[in-house]
């Protein structure tokens, strides 16, 4: 099992999304976060950034387990 830690800018604590394998697509990550947070795709879109580098993650990127 691999995981990605995420946090909304308005919250103090991180949450975790777990997935099988060594990588997850950005679209799948967004789907899992939105399902966990009970957000609807029509309400918003998530902006994903690397917490260490503050660089934005592009739509076509695949996130690898480090």
N, C-alpha and C positions, 0 to 999 in steps of 0.2 A: 504494500500500500504506500502510495505517495500522498503528499499533501501540499496545499498552498495556503498560506496565512494571508488574510485580507482584513482591511479595516476601512470603514467609511470615514471621511474627513471630519464628520460631525460626532464621531464616537471616540471613546478613549481606548477601548479594548479591541484586540484582534480576535477574529473567528477563523475557523479552519474548514477548508473543503478537502475531502479525501477522494482519491481516485486510484484505479488500478493502472499499473504500468509505470513507465518512467517519464511520460510527458502527457500533456493535455492541450487541446487546441484552445485558443482564446474564446471562441464562440461557445465551446462546451463549458469552460470556466464561468463565463458570464451566465449561462443557463443555470448552472448549479448554484451560483451565488444568489441569483434572482429567485430561484425556488426556495432556497433556505431563508431568505429575507422576506419572502412572500410579496415580491414585486412583480408587476406585470410588464411585459415587453412594450406595451403601448404607452405605459406611464413614463418610461425613462430609458436611457441607455447608460451603461457604466463606462467610466473612464478608468482604465487600468494603467497604473504606473509601477515601476520598480521602486520599492521603498528605499533601497540603498543608493541607487543612482539618480532617482527622480525622473528617469526617462520614461516616456510613454511607450506602451506596448502596442504594436501595429496589429490590425485585424488578422493578417495572414500569419502572424507569428505563432509558433508552438512553444509552450513553456516546458522546459526540461527540469527534471528533478536534479537538484545540485547536491 
